[in-house]
């Protein structure tokens, strides 16, 4: 990381063990702000656990996680999202099935914008104006991801791919700095994959949002990413330009040929 390039997310000796099992084995990594970084590796290599450590779902056994220059090690997920605008997705689309697409986005905006339930659900002219502002932003984001026609449809009536698009739009509601995506292309058709790819590129280009993406679709991820990091047995095996990384004999042996 050069002086000219600020890190959006930094890991310093991050280690996570579950009893005798070492899931993450002391990783040092800097993710440059405004870049798209792909993260690959065989099953059990520590990818999702690393995401968990970065976003407060679990506390690292050792090491530090920094968002910019702020040490967020051990912070709760809600605080990380609210104060540092660092959000993550999960392999399964997390949506409120009984709510409409618009309501899902409004709720996502409220959960990160307001510090308490009282503030979120307060009544009066100020609260009304806040909800109206969130509704306007929700409409813009639904248009962006191609779901404007489903604005008033229940999330539970959407396909799995549409739910993943809705989840992505929800993550954009609080104007994030960094987004960690866990297998965003898994289980969806090529048309929706391309739509998500286009949206990631556009948000990265237009708003400078940093992305770290765990994905098994190597072809799509290597084309999308500025940088590719490979994990194996909880450690970094390779790191660099995607074209070079996927040709690395160690990567072929540990991942692609497996």
C-alpha positions, 0 to 999 in steps of 0.5 A: 500500500503506497502513501497515495493509496489509502486502505479502506480495510486493513487486517493485521495478523488476524487469526481465528480459531474454533477450539483446535481448528484454525480457520484464519491463520494470521492474515495481513492484508490491505484493501485499497479504497475504491478498488474491487478485490476478489477473494477465492479459495477452496471450501474451508479456506477461511473466506467467510470466517475472514468476512465474519471477523471484519464485520463483527459477526465473530471476534478474532482470536488475535490481530486487528481489523481497521476500517480506514484508520479506525480499529474496529476489532470486536465492534458489533456489526450494527456499529460497524455498519452505522459508524464506518459504513462497512456492510456485508452480504451473506450467501443466502439473500437476507430480505424481509419476505413479508415486506415490499421491496420498497419497505425493505430498502426503507428499513435498511436505511432506518437501521443504519441512519438512526441510533435507536428504535425510538429514533427509527420509529418516532412520529411527527413531521421530522420523522415523516420527512425522513421516511419520505427521503428514504422512500425517494432514495429507495425508488432510485436504487430500485430503478438502478438494479432493475426492480422498479417494476416490483417496488410494491411487490412482497420480497417473498414473491421474488425469485432468488436472483431478484432477492439478491438484487434487492439485498444489494440495493438495501446495502446501498441505502446507507451510502456505504464506503465498503461492501463485502459480498459473500457469493453474490452470483451463486444460484442465479441465472447469467442475466441476473449475474450480469446485472449485478456485475454491472451494478457493482462496476457502476457503484464502484466507478461513480461512488468510489465504493470499495468491494471485497467479493468472495465468489466461486465463479472465477471467470466472472470474478477475475474479469470484475476484480482489480485484484485477486487474493487466494486463501488456502488453509486460512493463509494467503496463497497468492495475491495480485493481478487476476490474470497472473493469479489464476495461472499461478501453479500453486493456485491451480494445484490448490483450487482450480484443479480441485 
